[in-house]
Amino acid sequence: MAASAVVVVRVVRDNGDPPGPLGWALLLAAHITIVWRRRAPIRVMFVLMAILLTYHSLDANHTAPMAVSMAGLFTVASRTRPRNAVLVGAGVIGIMLSVKFSEGMAEGAESLRITGWIVSFLLLGVYVRIHRQYVASVVERAERAERTREEEARRRVAEERLRVARDLHDLLAHSITLVGVQTSVAAHVLAADPDRLDRAAVAKALDDVAETCRTARGELRATLEVLRSGTDEGGCDEARGPLPGLGSLPDLADAARTAGARVELNVAECQAPPAVGAAAYRIVQEALTNAVRHAGPDLTVRVDISTGDAALNVTVADDGVGAKEPAGTPGYGLVGMRERARTVGGTLEAGPRPGGGFLVSAVLPLAPASLGGLT
């Protein structure tokens, strides 16, 4: 507004044709009106056009209000739809040319000059509007990308927490169950007949406890090393070596046997991806742990690993009494097994067998869409 006022003063001074009191009042009203051009550009422009029509009806300098008119046009073009800018621009051109015609000054050069100024400010406003929209879209895309990165980071953190929970559950539940069974065996042997103590049986039970503790400590250390190093999941990493897979199932069976279970292990020859093999291993591990913990004495467990329809079929069946959790204390073993199966695109079902015992059955695709989150 200040710049426009300076232009008015210089034009009046240079042309030597000052407006009268009413003309000055109209110019002042136009400059006051233009202050609200950003809030309501169309309405302000209509008010300006009415003021300018009144001003041009006076015998005064008709170039003086040019600056305030161009400011209004620029605001309309830069802040409203292009159609509005075209309509307002056409109206201003019509007003200016009608004034010139009424004064007999509408020769071609003058008309082109007026039209050129108006079109130039309209185009400048449209350019500013397009540039402003472009900058806003760039900022919006950047903010959306940042939100996406934050959501992805939160998702990865949640997945990592879930993975760690599964790992610790599988590791600690399995090891603690075996240690509990083995120490119970040692205590039973010690209390059965102190006069005829079977030292070899006690020593074997305690050796099994020590071996289980060493294995658990090694796996726990490897898990913590991976968490500290932040290595990605895959078939192998330097911190932990290869993921447990189908080749490690005999060790699981031996550990269950030391706890008193009879384990029948049948593993078909197959080449499973590391993540699928690891999922199968953890499912069998949890199923054996649950069987040893819940199925009662004289337990027989049959583990079958076979292939068919481009999938790895895992079945663990026991002939015990089945799982019995105290009311209000649900476990996480079955939940963890189902999560591991879903991670590699598979399914898992678990429940009591019709003839007694418990059955865990999983189908794991050999070429899953997503492999990850397994250890």
N, C-alpha and C positions, 0 to 999 in steps of 0.2 A: 504494500500500500504506500509506503514512503517513497519507493522508487517511482511509482506511478504519479504521485504528487509532484515530485521533482520534474518529471517529464511535462506535466501540465504547466507548471510555472515557466519552464524554459520555452515551451511552444508559444505560450501567450506572450512572453517577453520578446521572442524572436519575430513573431508575426505582427506584433503591435496591434492586436485586435482583442482586447480583454473583454470577457463576458460581463454582463451587468450583475447586479446583486442576485437576481433569480438564477442566472447561469452559474454563478459561484456556489449558490446553495445546492443546485442540482449536481454539480461536480462533487461537492462535499458529501451529498447523500449517496452518490455512486461509490465513492471511496469507502464510506462507512459500510455500505451494503456488502462490498466485496470481502469484508473481513469474515463473513460467514460462508464463503464460497465452498469450503471443504466439507462443511456439515450438510449443506443442501445446495449442491451446485446448480441443479435445474431451476429451482425456485429463485435462487439468487440471480441467475441469468435472465429470467423473465422480468424480475424487478428492474434489473439493469436496462433491459430493452425498453421498458416503459419510461424509465428516467431519461434514457438517451433520446427516445422519440420526442419527449417534451423539450429536452435541451436543444435538439436540432431544429425545433420549430422556432427557436429564438434567432435573432440576428447576431450570432456570436461565432467565435472560432470553432469550426467543426472538427479540427484535428485534436483538440485538447483531450477529449474523452477516449482517444484511440487506445492508450495504454491500459486503462481499466477495462475496456472492452476485451482486449486481447488476453488479459489475465483471467477474466471470466470464461472466455472460450477455451483457454488452455486447461482450466480446472475441469470444465465439463468433459473435454476430450480425454483427460487423464484419469477421471474418476467415475465415468459412467460408460454405458454401452456405446459402441460406435454409432448405432442408429441415432441415439440422442444427440451425439456430437454433430452428425450430419444435419439433422433437423435444425438444431440451434444455429449452426454455422450458416445454413441457408437463410434462416430468418435474419441474422445479423447482416449478411450480404444484401438481402433485400432492403433492409432499413437504410444501410449506408448508400446504396445506389439510388434509392428513392429520394434521399436528401440531395444527392448530387444532381439528379434529374430536375428536382424542383428548383435548383439554383442555376440550371443550365450549364453544369460543369461535368456532365457525365460523358465526356469524350472517352474514346477507347482506352487511351493510356491510363487515365485516372481510374477507370473501372477495373482495368487489369491490376493496377497497383493495389487497390483496396481488396480485390478478391485474392490476390497473391498473399497479402499479409494475413488475411483471415485463414486461408487454406494452410499457410505455413504454421500458424499457431495450432490449428487443429491437428495437423500431422505430427507436430512436436508433442502434443498432448497424448495422441494415440501411441506414439513411440514410447513415451514415459510409462504409459499404462501397461503396454506389452512387456517392457523391461521389468516393471514392478512385479507383474504376474510371474515372469520367468524367475526372478530372484526368490519370490515367495515359494514357487514350486521346488526350486533347488533346496531351499531351507527345509521345506516340508519333507522332501525325499531324504535329506540328511537326518532329520529328526526321526523319520520312520525307520531308517536304517539303524540308527542308534538304539531305538526301542527294540528292533528285531535282534540286534546284538545282545542287548541286556536280557531279553527273553530267552535267547539261545543260551546265554551264560547261566541263567537261572535253571533252565532245563538240564544243562549239563551237570550243574551242581546237584540237582535232585537225582539225576541218574547215577552220579558218582556216590552219593550217600546211600542210595538203594543198593548199588553194587557192593559197597563196603559192608553194609548190613548183611547182605547175603553171604559174603565171604566169611565174615566173622562168625555168623551163625553156623555155616557149614563146618568151618574149622573147629570152633570151640565146642559146639554141640556134639560132633562126632568124637572128638578126642576125650571130652569129659565123660561121655557115655561109656567109652571103652575103659577109661581109667576107673570109673565107678564099678563096672562089672569085674574088672581084673582085681581090684582091691577087695571086692566082696568075695571073690574066689579065694584069695590069699587068707582073708579073715576066716572063711569057712573051714579051710584046711587046718588052720592053726587051732580053731576051737573044736574041731570034730573029735579028735582023739589025741590029746597032748602026749600020751605015753608012746604012741606010734606015729610020731610026726613025720609026714612026707616032706622032707626038706627039699627034695627035687621039685615037687609041685609048687611049694611056696616060692622057691627061687625062680621058677619059670614065670609064675604070676607076677612077681615083682619085676623081673626082667621085661616082661611085656608092658608093665606100667611105665618103666623107664624108657622103653623104645617108643611108646605112644607119646610120652611127654617130649622126647627129642624131636619126633616128627612134627608134633604140633608147634613146638618152638620154632623149628625151621620154616614151616609154612607161615606162621605169624610174622616172623622176621621178614620173610620175602614180601608179604603183603604190605607191611609198613614201609619197606624200601621202595616199593612201587608208589605208594601214596606220597612219600617224601620227594621222589624223583619226578613224579608227574608224567611218567611214560604212558604212551597210548596203549590201548588194548590191541592185541594182535596175537599171532601164533606164538610169538616168542619175544622176550625183551631181556636185556642184559641183567636187569636186577633179579629176575626170578627164573630165567630159563624157560623151557617149553611149558605150555599150559598142560595140566593133567588131562589125559585122554583115555581112550579105550585101552591102551597098553598098560595103564596103571590100575585097571580093574582087579587083576589078581592080587595086588597088594591090599586093596580094600577087602576082598574076600578073606584073605589070610587074617587081617585084623579082626574081622567079625568072627572068624573061627576061634581066635584066641579068647574071645569073649564068651565062647560056649555055643555059638550057633553053628548049625550045619549049613554050609553054603554050597549050592550047585551053580557053577558059573559056565555059561555057554555063550561064547562070543564068536559071531560069524566074521570071516575075513572081509574087510571093507576098508575103503579109503575115505574117511570122514574129514571134512574141514576141521581145523583146530578148534574153532568156536563150538561146532556141533559136538565134537568129541569131548570138549570140556563140559558142555551142558549135560551130556549123557553121564559123564563121570560124577558130577555133582548131584544129579538126580539119584543115581544108584547109591552114592554115599549117604544121602539123606534118608533114602528108603531103608538101607541097612541099619542106619542109626536108630530110626524109629522102630524097626523090627526088634532089634536087640533091647531097646528100652521098654517097649510096650507088649511084645508078643508073648512073654512068659517063657518058662523053661522048655527044654526039649524042642527047641525051635529049628525048623528047617526053612531055608530061604532059597528060592530058585530065581536066578538072574539070567534073563535071555536077551541077547543083543542080536538083532537080525536086520536085514535090509529088504526093501520091497517098495515098489512105486516111487522110486527116487527119494526114499526117506529111510531114516534110521529108526527102527522100532525097539523101544526099551521097555522091558517088562520085569518087574520085581514082585514076586508073590511069596507070602509066608503062610504057614499053617498054624500060627499062634492065635491068641484070643483077640487080636486086633487092637487098634489104638484106643486108649481111654484117657482122655485129658480131664482133670478136675474142672468142675463147673466154674466159669468165670476166669479161667486162665488159658485161653486159646494159644496154641503155638504158632510159630512162623514157618515151620518146615514145609508144610504143603503149599503155603503161599509162595515161599521161595522157589519151590520146584516148578510151580506153574509160571512164575515170572521168568525163570531160566528158559523154560520151553518157549514162551512167547518171544523172548529176546531173539531167538534164532528162527522165528516164524513157525514154531511147532505148537502142539497141544498136549495137554496132560490131563489124565483122569485118575482119580484115586478114591478108593472106598473099600468097604468090607466085601469079602468074597462070599458067594452063596453058601459054600460048604464050610465056612470058617476061615479065619485069617484075614489078611489084608492084601490088596492088589494095587500096584502103581503101574500105569501104562502110559507111555509117552510116544508120540510120533514127531520126529525131528527131521525136517527137510534137509537133504544133503546139499542143496544149493539154495540156502535161504536168501531172502532179499536183503537182510541186514544182519551183519555179524558184529557183535560188539557187546561190551558190558559183561563178559564172562571171564572168570578167573578160577 
